[in-house]
């Protein structure tokens, strides 16, 4: 990742505590009426979750609980033309976990149940950060690396590439992922 991209990402992430963090104009804590702001194609609706297609061809989902937005996820669908997520200056498929750590100054925290897991094809890791904002959102960066990649303990952070970004309410994440967390020793909240 180039220095210019880091600076852009840092500027996008460091704003005032009064700024609402949003994706497609929707923020955590908004009422269900805020979904009317989303002018994207609806792909599916299941229970309290709506899944959309972003303008650059990626998936974007919003989950409600008791009529309030509690979870939003932007997933990369592996097309190079869709590398820009709905939030941050990071890039899907090119920004590494090492880049994220460097830009945000620490490794964040993880939910013990979600720390890292393996699919049939990839190793996936989830690194979370609490926003120093009025809503106290959690932003989670999902990174992955193919199982067949030449990875060592020393190179894994460079090989894990951004695949999804989640913004959520901490209480909701505690409900779905459990309350037990592991924090980086140098952990600090970030300004988004």
KOLFINU-464304 format. One line per 2 residues: number of its first residue (from 1); their letters; for each residue x, y, z of N, C-alpha, C. Coordinates in steps of 0.05 Angstrom, whole numbers, plus 32768, in hexadecimal, padded with zeros to 4 digits. Layout:
NUM	A	X:Y:Z:X:Y:Z:X:Y:Z ~ ...
// end
This chain:
1	XX	8011:7FE9:8000:8000:8000:8000:8012:8019:8000 ~ 800B:802C:7FF0:801C:8044:7FED:8016:8057:8004
3	XX	802A:8069:800A:8027:807C:801F:800F:808E:801A ~ 800A:8096:8001:7FF4:80A7:7FFA:7FD9:809A:8003
5	XX	7FD7:8080:7FFD:7FBF:8071:8005:7FBC:8070:8023 ~ 7FD2:806D:8032:7FD1:806D:804F:7FC6:8088:8059
7	XX	7FD0:809D:804D:7FC8:80B8:8056:7FAA:80BC:8051 ~ 7FA1:80B4:803A:7F84:80B6:8034:7F74:80A6:8047
9	XX	7F7D:808D:804C:7F6E:807B:805F:7F6E:8088:807B ~ 7F84:8093:8083:7F86:809E:809E:7F74:80B6:80A0
11	XX	7F73:80C7:808C:7F62:80DF:808C:7F45:80D6:808D ~ 7F3D:80C2:807E:7F22:80B8:807F:7F1A:80AC:809A
13	XX	7F2E:80A1:80A8:7F28:8094:80C2:7F2A:80A7:80D9 ~ 7F38:80BD:80D7:7F3C:80CF:80ED:7F2C:80E8:80E8
15	XX	7F14:80E9:80F4:7F03:8100:80F2:7EF9:8106:810E ~ 7EE7:8119:8110:7EDE:8121:812B:7ECC:810B:8137
17	XX	7ECA:810B:8151:7EBA:80F7:815F:7E9C:80FC:815A ~ 7E94:8113:8150:7E78:8118:814A:7E6F:810D:812F
19	XX	7E82:8106:811E:7E7C:80FC:8103:7E6F:80E0:8105 ~ 7E59:80DD:80F6:7E4C:80C3:80F6:7E5A:80B2:80E1
21	XX	7E61:809A:80E9:7E6E:8087:80D7:7E57:8079:80C7 ~ 7E5A:8079:80AD:7E44:806D:809D:7E4F:805E:8085
23	XX	7E3D:804E:807B:7E41:8041:8061:7E27:8045:8051 ~ 7E29:804F:8039:7E12:8055:8028:7DFE:8067:8036
25	XX	7E08:8079:8047:7DF7:808D:8055:7DE9:8082:806D ~ 7DEF:806A:8076:7DE2:805E:808D:7DF7:805A:80A3
27	XX	7DEF:8060:80BC:7E01:805D:80D3:7DF5:804A:80E8 ~ 7E06:803F:80F8:7DFE:802E:810F:7DEC:803F:8121
29	XX	7DD6:8033:8129:7DC2:8041:813A:7DAC:804F:812B ~ 7DAF:8052:8111:7D99:805E:8101:7D80:804D:8102
31	XX	7D69:8059:80FF:7D50:804A:80FF:7D4D:803C:80E4 ~ 7D3B:8029:80E2:7D37:801B:80C9:7D2F:802D:80B2
33	XX	7D24:8045:80B8:7D1D:8057:80A2:7D36:8061:8093 ~ 7D4E:8060:80A0:7D66:8069:8092:7D6D:8057:807A
35	XX	7D62:803F:8079:7D68:802E:8062:7D5D:8039:8048 ~ 7D4A:804B:804A:7D3F:8059:8032:7D55:8069:8024
37	XX	7D6A:8071:8033:7D80:8080:8027:7D91:806F:8015 ~ 7D90:8055:8018:7DA1:8043:8009:7D95:8040:7FED
39	XX	7DA3:804A:7FD9:7D99:804A:7FBE:7DA8:8035:7FAE ~ 7DAA:801D:7FB9:7DB8:8006:7FAC:7DA4:7FF0:7FA6
41	XX	7DAB:7FDF:7F93:7D9A:7FC8:7F8D:7D98:7FB5:7FA4 ~ 7D80:7FAE:7FAC:7D7C:7F9A:7FC1:7D7F:7F7E:7FB5
43	XX	7D91:7F6E:7FC1:7D95:7F53:7FB7:7D85:7F3F:7FC7 ~ 7D81:7F44:7FE1:7D73:7F31:7FF2:7D6A:7F3E:800B
45	XX	7D55:7F33:8017:7D4B:7F3B:8031:7D45:7F22:8041 ~ 7D52:7F20:8058:7D4D:7F09:8069:7D4B:7F12:8086
47	XX	7D33:7F10:8091:7D2F:7F19:80AC:7D34:7F37:80AE ~ 7D46:7F3F:80C0:7D4D:7F5B:80C4:7D66:7F64:80B4
49	XX	7D6E:7F54:80A0:7D85:7F5B:8090:7D7E:7F5F:8073 ~ 7D88:7F76:8068:7D86:7F7B:804B:7DA1:7F7A:803F
51	XX	7DA3:7F6E:8028:7DBC:7F6C:8019:7DB9:7F7B:7FFF ~ 7DCD:7F8D:7FFA:7DCD:7F9E:7FE3:7DE5:7F98:7FD1
53	XX	7DE5:7FA2:7FB9:7DFC:7FA2:7FA7:7E06:7FBE:7FA5 ~ 7E20:7FC3:7FAD:7E2B:7FDE:7FAB:7E30:7FE6:7F8E
55	XX	7E35:7FFF:7F8A:7E39:8009:7F6E:7E51:7FFC:7F61 ~ 7E65:7FF4:7F71:7E7D:7FE7:7F65:7E7B:7FC9:7F66
57	XX	7E63:7FBE:7F6A:7E5E:7FA1:7F67:7E63:7F90:7F7F ~ 7E67:7F9C:7F97:7E6B:7F8D:7FAF:7E51:7F89:7FBF
59	XX	7E51:7F78:7FD2:7E3A:7F74:7FE3:7E3B:7F87:7FFB ~ 7E24:7F90:8003:7E21:7FA2:801A:7E08:7F99:8029
61	XX	7E0B:7F93:8043:7DF3:7F8A:8052:7DEF:7F9B:806A ~ 7DD6:7F9E:8072:7DCF:7FAE:808A:7DBC:7F9C:809B
63	XX	7DC2:7F9B:80B5:7DB2:7F8B:80C7:7DA6:7F9E:80DC ~ 7D8C:7F9A:80E1:7D7D:7FA9:80F5:7D77:7F97:810E
65	XX	7D76:7FA4:8125:7D6D:7F97:813D:7D5B:7FAB:814B ~ 7D42:7FA3:8151:7D2F:7FB5:815E:7D2C:7FCF:814F
67	XX	7D2C:7FCE:8134:7D28:7FE5:8123:7D3F:7FF8:8120 ~ 7D57:7FF0:812B:7D6F:8000:8129:7D85:7FF1:811A
69	XX	7D95:8000:810B:7DAC:7FF5:80FC:7DC1:7FED:8111 ~ 7DC9:7FD3:8110:7DDD:7FC9:8123:7DF6:7FBD:8116
71	XX	7DF4:7FB8:80FB:7E0A:7FAA:80EE:7E09:7FB0:80D0 ~ 7E20:7FB7:80C5:7E23:7FBC:80A8:7E3C:7FAE:809E
73	XX	7E3B:7FA1:8087:7E52:7F93:807D:7E55:7F98:805F ~ 7E6D:7F9F:8057:7E74:7FA3:803B:7E88:7F8E:8033
75	XX	7E80:7F7B:8021:7E90:7F64:8019:7E9A:7F68:7FFC ~ 7EB3:7F63:7FF8:7EBF:7F64:7FDE:7EB9:7F4A:7FCF
77	XX	7EB0:7F4D:7FB6:7EA9:7F36:7FA5:7EC0:7F2E:7F92 ~ 7ED8:7F37:7F99:7EF1:7F2E:7F8B:7EF5:7F3A:7F6F
79	XX	7EE6:7F4E:7F68:7EEA:7F5C:7F4E:7EFD:7F74:7F52 ~ 7F12:7F75:7F43:7F26:7F8B:7F46:7F19:7FA6:7F43
81	XX	7F04:7FA8:7F33:7EF6:7FC2:7F2F:7EE7:7FCB:7F48 ~ 7EE3:7FB9:7F5B:7ED4:7FBF:7F73:7EE5:7FC0:7F8C
83	XX	7EFE:7FC8:7F8A:7F10:7FC8:7FA1:7F0A:7FDD:7FB6 ~ 7EFB:7FF2:7FAF:7EF5:8008:7FC3:7EDD:8000:7FD4
85	XX	7EE2:7FFE:7FEF:7ECB:7FF8:8001:7EBA:8011:8005 ~ 7EA4:800E:8012:7E92:8024:8017:7E9C:8037:802D
87	XX	7EB1:8030:803B:7EBD:8041:8050:7EDB:803B:8050 ~ 7EEB:804E:8057:7F08:804F:8059:7F16:8051:803E
89	XX	7F2F:8058:803F:7F3F:8059:8027:7F4E:8040:8022 ~ 7F4A:802B:8033:7F56:8011:802E:7F4A:8005:8015
91	XX	7F57:7FF1:8009:7F4E:7FE5:7FF1:7F4A:7FC7:7FF5 ~ 7F33:7FBC:7FEC:7F2F:7FA0:7FED:7F44:7F92:7FDC
93	XX	7F4E:7F7C:7FE6:7F60:7F6B:7FD6:7F7D:7F75:7FD5 ~ 7F82:7F8E:7FDD:7F9E:7F98:7FDC:7FA7:7FA2:7FF8
95	XX	7F96:7FAE:8008:7F9E:7FB6:8022:7FA2:7F9E:8034 ~ 7FB9:7F9C:8040:7FBF:7F85:8051:7FB8:7F8B:806F
97	XX	7FB7:7F76:807F:7FB4:7F7A:809C:7FCB:7F8B:80A7 ~ 7FE3:7F87:809D:7FFA:7F97:80A5:7FF5:7FB5:809F
99	XX	7FE9:7FBB:8088:7FE3:7FD7:8081:7FCF:7FE2:8094 ~ 7FBA:7FD3:809B:7FA5:7FDC:80AD:7FB1:7FE2:80C9
101	XX	7FC1:7FCF:80D2:7FCE:7FD2:80EC:7FDF:7FEC:80ED ~ 7FEE:7FF0:80D8:8000:8007:80D6:7FF0:8021:80D6
103	XX	7FDB:8021:80C6:7FCB:8039:80C3:7FBC:8040:80DD ~ 7FB2:802C:80EB:7FA2:8030:8103:7FB2:8030:811D
105	XX	7FCC:8028:811B:7FDE:802A:8132:7FDD:8013:8145 ~ 7FCD:7FFE:8140:7FCC:7FE7:8151:7FBD:7FD1:8143
107	XX	7FBC:7FB9:814F:7FAF:7FA2:8143:7F92:7F9F:814B ~ 7F87:7FB2:815A:7F6B:7FB1:8161:7F65:7F9B:8175
109	XX	7F4D:7F90:8173:7F45:7F7A:8184:7F35:7F67:8173 ~ 7F30:7F4F:817E:7F20:7F3C:8170:7F0E:7F2F:8184
111	XX	7EF7:7F26:817A:7EE5:7F15:818A:7EF1:7EF9:818A ~ 7EF5:7EEE:81A1:7F02:7ED4:81A3:7EF6:7EBF:8190
113	XX	7EDC:7EBF:818E:7ECE:7EAC:817D:7ED3:7EB1:815F ~ 7EDC:7EC9:8159:7EDF:7ED1:813C:7EFC:7ED8:8135
115	XX	7F0F:7ED1:8147:7F2B:7EDA:8143:7F36:7ED3:8128 ~ 7F34:7EBA:8121:7F3E:7EB1:8107:7F32:7E96:8101
117	XX	7F2C:7E91:80E8:7F21:7E77:80E1:7F29:7E70:80C5 ~ 7F25:7E57:80BD:7F2C:7E4D:80A3:7F14:7E43:8094
119	XX	7F12:7E4A:807B:7EFE:7E3F:8069:7F0B:7E29:8059 ~ 7EFE:7E1F:8045:7F0A:7E0B:8033:7F21:7E17:8023
121	XX	7F21:7E32:801F:7F35:7E3E:800E:7F46:7E54:801B ~ 7F3E:7E5F:8032:7F4B:7E76:803D:7F4E:7E75:805B
123	XX	7F62:7E84:8065:7F63:7E8B:8081:7F58:7EA7:8083 ~ 7F46:7EAB:8096:7F39:7EC5:809A:7F3E:7ED0:80B6
125	XX	7F43:7EEA:80B7:7F48:7EF6:80D1:7F37:7F0F:80D3 ~ 7F2F:7F15:80EC:7F1D:7F2C:80F1:7F2B:7F3D:8106
127	XX	7F30:7F57:80FF:7F3C:7F6A:8112:7F28:7F81:8115 ~ 7F21:7F87:812E:7F0D:7F9B:8135:7F1A:7FB3:8143
129	XX	7F0C:7FCA:8140:7F14:7FE2:814D:7EFB:7FF1:8156 ~ 7EFB:7FFB:816F:7EE5:800C:8178:7EEA:8028:816E
131	XX	7ED5:8034:8164:7ED7:8050:815B:7ED4:8062:8173 ~ 7EE4:8077:8174:7EE2:808B:8189:7ECE:80A0:817E
133	XX	7EB5:8098:8180:7E9F:80A9:8174:7E87:80A8:8186 ~ 7E73:80B8:8181:7E5B:80B9:8191:7E4D:809E:8191
135	XX	7E4C:8090:817A:7E3F:8076:8178:7E50:805F:8182 ~ 7E69:8063:8186:7E7C:804E:818F:7E7A:8035:817E
137	XX	7E79:8038:8164:7E77:8022:8151:7E91:8011:8152 ~ 7E8E:7FF8:8149:7EA5:7FE7:8145:7EA9:7FE4:8127
139	XX	7EC1:7FE8:811E:7EC7:7FE2:8102:7ED9:7FCA:8102 ~ 7ED2:7FB7:80F1:7EE1:7F9E:80EF:7EEB:7F9B:80D3
141	XX	7F04:7F94:80D1:7F11:7F8F:80B7:7F15:7F71:80B4 ~ 7F09:7F65:80A0:7F0B:7F49:809B:7F20:7F45:8085
143	XX	7F35:7F36:808B:7F4B:7F31:8078:7F4D:7F13:8073 ~ 7F57:7F0C:805C:7F5A:7EF0:8056:7F72:7EEB:8044
145	XX	7F7B:7ED2:8045:7F92:7EC9:8035:7F8B:7EAC:802C ~ 7F92:7EA5:8012:7F8D:7E8A:8009:7F9D:7E76:8019
147	XX	7F91:7E5E:801E:7F9F:7E49:802D:7FB9:7E41:801F ~ 7FB9:7E42:8004:7FD1:7E39:7FF5:7FE6:7E4F:7FF2
149	XX	7FE2:7E66:7FFF:7FF6:7E7C:7FFD:800F:7E74:800D ~ 8026:7E7E:8005:803F:7E79:8013:8040:7E8D:802A
151	XX	8036:7E84:8042:8034:7E96:8059:8043:7E8B:8070 ~ 8051:7E9D:807E:805F:7E96:8097:8054:7EA8:80AD
153	XX	805B:7EA3:80C5:8052:7EB4:80DB:805C:7ED1:80D7 ~ 8073:7ED3:80CB:807F:7EEE:80C6:8071:7EFD:80AF
155	XX	8065:7EEE:809C:8059:7EFC:8085:803B:7EFC:8084 ~ 802E:7EEF:8097:8011:7EEC:8095:8002:7F07:8095
157	XX	800B:7F1B:80A5:7FFD:7F35:80A6:7FFF:7F43:808B ~ 8014:7F3F:807C:8017:7F4B:8061:8005:7F3C:804D
159	XX	8001:7F22:8051:7FF2:7F12:803E:7FD4:7F13:8042 ~ 7FCB:7F18:805B:7FAF:7F1B:8060:7FA5:7F34:8053
161	XX	7F92:7F32:8040:7F88:7F4A:8031:7F6B:7F50:8038 ~ 7F64:7F69:8038:7F49:7F72:803F:7F34:7F66:802D
163	XX	7F20:7F5A:803A:7F0A:7F4D:802B:7EEF:7F58:8032 ~ 7EEC:7F63:804A:7ED2:7F6E:8052:7ED6:7F82:8068
165	XX	7EC3:7F95:806B:7EC4:7FA8:8081:7EA8:7FA8:808E ~ 7EA8:7FA7:80A9:7E90:7FA6:80B8:7E8F:7FBE:80CB
167	XX	7E78:7FCA:80CD:7E73:7FDF:80E2:7E5C:7FD5:80F2 ~ 7E5E:7FD4:810C:7E49:7FC8:811D:7E48:7FD5:8138
169	XX	7E32:7FD0:8145:7E2E:7FD7:8161:7E3B:7FC2:8173 ~ 7E4A:7FCA:8187:7E59:7FB7:8198:7E46:7FA4:81A6
171	XX	7E30:7FAD:81B0:7E1D:7F9B:81BE:7E13:7F86:81AB ~ 7E0E:7F8D:8192:7E04:7F79:817F:7E1A:7F64:8179
173	XX	7E33:7F6E:8176:7E49:7F5B:8171:7E4D:7F49:8189 ~ 7E4A:7F53:81A1:7E4C:7F42:81B9:7E37:7F2D:81B9
175	XX	7E1F:7F34:81AF:7E09:7F21:81AD:7E0F:7F0A:8199 ~ 7E19:7F12:8181:7E1D:7EFD:816C:7E38:7EF0:816D
177	XX	7E4D:7EFD:8177:7E68:7EF2:8177:7E72:7EEB:8193 ~ 7E64:7EF3:81A8:7E6D:7EEE:81C3:7E7B:7F06:81CE
179	XX	7E7C:7F07:81E9:7E88:7F1E:81F6:7EA6:7F1C:81FA ~ 7EB2:7F05:81F8:7ECE:7F01:81FD:7EDF:7F0C:81E6
181	XX	7EF3:7F1D:81ED:7F03:7F2B:81DA:7F21:7F29:81E1 ~ 7F31:7F2B:81CC:7F4E:7F2D:81D0:7F57:7F48:81C5
183	XX	7F66:7F58:81D5:7F6E:7F72:81CD:7F8C:7F73:81C8 ~ 7F95:7F83:81B4:7FB1:7F88:81B0:7FBB:7F97:81C9
185	XX	7FD3:7F91:81D3:7FDE:7F9F:81EA:7FDF:7FBD:81E7 ~ 7FE1:7FC7:81CE:7FE2:7FE3:81C9:7FC8:7FEE:81BE
187	XX	7FB2:7FE0:81C4:7F98:7FE7:81B9:7F8F:8003:81C1 ~ 7F83:8011:81AE:7F76:802B:81B3:7F60:802E:819F
189	XX	7F4C:803D:81A7:7F35:8043:8195:7F3F:8054:817E ~ 7F30:8053:8168:7F38:8063:8151:7F22:8077:814B
191	XX	7F2A:808D:813F:7F17:80A2:8137:7F11:809C:8119 ~ 7EF7:8098:8114:7EEF:8093:80F8:7EE1:80AB:80ED
// end
